[in-house]
Amino acid sequence: MTRPTPGGPSPAASGSATHETPADGSAAGPVIGAAAVSVRLGERRVLDRVDLSVRPGEWLAVVGPNGAGKSTLLKAVMGLLAHDGEITLGGRPAGALRPRDRARLVAYAPQTPALPPDMTVFDYALLGRTPYIPYLGRESHRDREITASVLDRLDLTGLAARRAGELSGGERQRAVLARALAQQAPVLLLDEPTTALDLGHQQQVLELVDRLRLADGLTVVTTLHDLTLAGQYADTLLLLADGRVAAAGRPAEVLTEDLVGRHFGAGVKVQPGPDGRPVVHLVRGGPTA
Amino acid sequence: MIAGLLGGAADISPGQVVLQALDWLPLVDLHSGLAPVEQGLLYEIRLPRVLLAAVVGGLLAVAGAGYQGVFRNPLADPYLLGAAAGAGLTATVVIVLVPAGVVAVPVAAFAGAFGGVLLAYALGNTAGRSGGTATLVLAGVAVTSFLTAIQSFIQQFKVEELQRIYSWIMGDVSGGWEQVRLVLPYAAVSSVLLLLHGRMLDVLSVGDEEATSLGVRAGRVRLAVLLAASLATAAAVAVSGLIGFVGIVIPHVARRLAGGSYRIVLPLSLLGGAAFLVLADVVARTVIAPAELPIGVVTMFVGAPFFVGVLRMTRRSAP
């Protein structure tokens, strides 16, 4: 398991050090860096000077109450939203990357991905090859091979010719993962990958992401609303509240009864699970109990 | 294109025989050597007519498929963005001002169609800064109503020209070789451009955010396809008047038959549209022979019920 280096600086502190590292990001520097990133939607500040630093191979889970700015942070990193502050990808300023180069570096799956109902699973996954195909060109034989091998890894080969509209929730999520993996980007940004999945499928998807990132050395950033799941799978948690970083660090440092109680307005009990990672329980009677 | 023409023509000839009307359309047979006297007439009038119908039908259908891809809306069609209203207005103005100006009408219609689209696009972009598709459609509706109102206004003052305006609005593909030559370069450029964008339209179909995350500049792709589709529409409208519903009906049939990928839907729409309009033209010429029905009446007669059917179906399968 990749862990943050013991005694390492907090993400907020290390974020400012990212600017001078022109390296490709695979060596020492953070693969994603954010310094004082703010996003305004109308009058509202959805993100307020957020700092972020994600090391290569790390799994960062962004947690926080509804409306805290979790998805906004992912979108800002992906370059989908106008923002203040600086974001670096692979050690380079994100704004200086051409869209295609950015897409080869970071793959993104939104919370509710739109799967065109008439498109086959194979054609959908093939869309992940877009950053490698010339604007008006056709995909190469190799693009199809890579797509086929990704489908194979995700046990989707049997569904390759199936129309996306006919997939179950778990199959849809795997198809979206396949599309993201076909992009062959070293960083995966997954916005609530377990939304609308039952317990077994949640586990299946997260185990899959975990296996893939260990096998391929991927860096993973997910938003997750289930705190226990986030604590189980992620190396590092970033707790957002009202658009600000409320806490960041190892799961046990972030998932404390005090922090969760304060920022979620919930009465919880946190206990170490079998592997020592925190398990968050809701306590009947509400936050006043 | 040629396949669409032959397919259309081949489909028709048995129908012709059954109807026992004037044997207008066994073109293929005639060219293989028969019927010496009528050959000149066929070459001068019927062949260009079939060709024009094929080109116009193909253009309208492929433009419709393009618009549907850009707007991710199954009901988008070539006239959505004010193209028809713009063409209708300028054509009416020309018909009124230049009583004998047969040549000027297509040119004016072309300019009007393009102008209408540009106006709608500019309006949609200033109204919704994000350039979302919904604002663009609304802008198109606004431009269409406005231009149509002006056109009706002019029409009221020139009742004596009503017949000409009316017949142009209802659509006509009997323009002859001159019109075929006029439309062909635009048809070639616009349809090649549209066909090349098939894969990009597939990427757009996952939504702007995901398309952007895949390294595609969604706004640029949309603009390129809009321009190509509007060029196709303008070219078609210029030589044939307003022929409704081809742009909706044909892409839907193509989608039903061949799945959702625009890489197949676009070329299939081109061919299907060509075949459909050749067929519609035959119906228009034969149903009340020796008189002719405006071709727009035929396409709308088929198109309107189909439109309702699509509406019902999309509502049922809406996520």
Interface residues (C-beta under 8 A of the other chain):
Chain A: K75 M78 G79 L80 R98 P99 R100 D101 R102 A103 R104 V106 A107 Y108 P110 P113 A114 L115 P116 P117 D118 M119 T120 D123 Y124 L127 G128 T130 P131 I133 Y135 L136 G137 R138 E139 R163 G165 Q183
Chain B: L196 H197 R199 M200 D202 V203 S205 V206 G207 E209 E210 T212 S213 L214 G215 V216 R217 R255 G259 G260 S261 S317 P319
